[in-house]
Amino acid sequence: MLDNDRQELIATRLRQRNAMQPCQRCLSEHFEILAEAEMPLIANNLFRLSESFANPLPLVLIACKNCGYVFQHVRVLLGLPE
């Protein structure tokens, strides 16, 4: 579970980037920041990835409170400290 300060920092960074648009599935404007996670990248051409990406890829997981649709943002590109 993320503490309130971390959730507020994530929400602030998303707002700064105009990334708080309605849900693309149901158009609800109510979201919940679920967690920070990592996704291992498995591909043949990992050497072509941007220097901004690490393996595993650090993510922020967000869910729509209405329909449960989950989406992710790359933590590094949001400028979030670890």
C-alpha positions in Angstrom: 0.0 0.0 0.0 1.3 3.4 -0.9 1.4 6.1 1.8 -0.6 9.3 1.3 2.5 11.4 0.5 3.5 9.1 -2.3 0.0 8.9 -3.7 -0.2 12.7 -3.7 3.2 13.0 -5.4 2.1 10.5 -8.1 -1.3 12.4 -8.6 0.6 15.7 -8.8 2.9 14.4 -11.5 0.0 13.0 -13.5 -1.9 16.3 -13.3 1.2 18.2 -14.4 1.3 16.1 -17.5 -2.5 16.3 -18.1 -2.8 12.6 -17.6 -6.0 12.7 -15.5 -8.4 12.3 -18.4 -11.6 10.3 -18.0 -11.4 6.5 -18.2 -11.0 5.3 -21.8 -13.5 2.4 -21.1 -16.4 4.0 -19.2 -15.5 7.8 -19.1 -15.6 7.9 -15.3 -13.4 10.5 -13.7 -12.8 8.6 -10.5 -9.5 6.7 -10.2 -7.4 5.0 -7.5 -3.6 4.8 -7.5 -3.2 1.1 -6.7 0.5 0.5 -6.4 4.0 0.7 -7.8 5.2 -2.4 -9.6 7.8 -3.7 -11.9 7.3 -5.4 -15.3 10.2 -7.6 -16.6 10.9 -6.9 -20.2 11.5 -9.9 -22.4 12.2 -9.2 -26.0 14.8 -9.9 -28.7 15.8 -6.3 -29.1 16.1 -4.9 -25.6 19.3 -3.0 -26.7 17.1 -0.7 -28.7 15.2 0.6 -25.6 15.5 4.2 -24.5 18.0 5.0 -21.8 14.9 6.1 -19.7 13.9 2.5 -19.3 15.3 -0.1 -16.9 14.7 -3.8 -16.8 12.5 -4.5 -15.0 10.4 -1.5 -16.0 9.2 0.5 -12.9 5.4 1.3 -13.2 2.6 3.1 -11.4 -0.7 1.1 -11.6 -3.9 3.1 -11.6 -7.5 1.8 -11.7 -10.9 3.3 -12.6 -13.1 3.1 -9.5 -16.2 2.6 -11.7 -15.3 -0.2 -14.1 -12.0 -1.5 -12.7 -10.0 -0.8 -15.9 -6.3 -0.8 -15.0 -3.6 1.3 -16.7 0.0 1.9 -16.1 2.5 4.8 -16.3 6.3 4.5 -16.5 7.5 5.8 -13.1 10.8 7.1 -14.5 9.1 9.2 -17.2 6.9 10.8 -14.5 10.0 11.9 -12.7 9.2 10.0 -9.6 12.1 9.2 -7.2 12.4 5.5 -6.2 
